[in-house]
Amino acid sequence: MAPQKQTYWKKNLRYLTILLLVWFAVSFGAGILFVDNLNTLRFGGFKLGFWFAQQGSIYTFVILIFVYIFLMNKLDNQFNKKGD
């Protein structure tokens, strides 16, 4: 594999790893591990831990999809990949 393609792939995997870790932290951490601490706060009339478990991780995932699209477009432009 060409060095340019290896660099591209490594950056892509780095983006994926970071974004999936963020999603894991929000869904597992906020929704399961720290639910008791977060439940002392309220968001939209619901306990925050409950909200993260039910809605927050889904919203975070959708936002992360758009962040990934932005990062990959930027990476594609950096490596001049246009439909390659």
N, C-alpha and C positions, 0 to 999 in steps of 0.2 A: 504494500500500500504506500502511496506517495506521502511524503512528510506533511504536505499541506492537508491532505485528507485525514491523516492521523490527528493533526492539531484540531481540525474541524470536529472530528468525532469526539475527541477528549473534551473539548469545550461543551459540546452537546450533552455528553454524559455528566459533566459537572453541573450544568444547568438542571438536568433532570434530577440528579441526586439532591441538590439544594432544595428544589421546589417540592420534591416528595418528602424531604425531611420537615419542611415547613408544614406541609399538609398533615404529616404524622403527628407533629407536635400539637397542632390545633385539634385534630380529631381525637387522638389518643390521650394527649396530655390534658387539654382543656375539657374534653368530654368525659374522661374516665379518671385520670390520676388526680387532677386538681379540682374535681367537681365539688367537693365539700367546701373548699375555700372560695370558689367562684360563686357558689350558691348563696353566699352572704350578700352578693350584689344582685341587682335586678336590671333587666334589659327588656324593654317593651312589655313590662308587666310579668315577665317570667324570670325565674332564677337563672343567672348567667351560665352556670354549669349545665343546666338542663337545655338552655338555648343552644350552647355550643354542641352538645350531644345531638340535638335534633336538627338544627339549621346551620349553625356556624361553620361546621366542617364542610357542608355542601357549598355554602357561599364562598368559603375560602378556596375550595377546589375550582369553582368557576372563575374566580379572580386569578388563580394561578394559571389557568388555561390561557387567559389573555396575556398574562406576564410572559408565559412561555412563547406565545406567538410573537410578541414584541421582541423578546431576546433572540429568537430564531431568525426573524427578519433582519435584525441587526447583524447577526452572525453570517447569514447568507450574503448580505451586502458586503461584509468585510472580506469574505472569501469569493466574491463575485459569482455566486451560484444563483442562476436564474433558470429554474426548471431543470437543473442538471440531475 
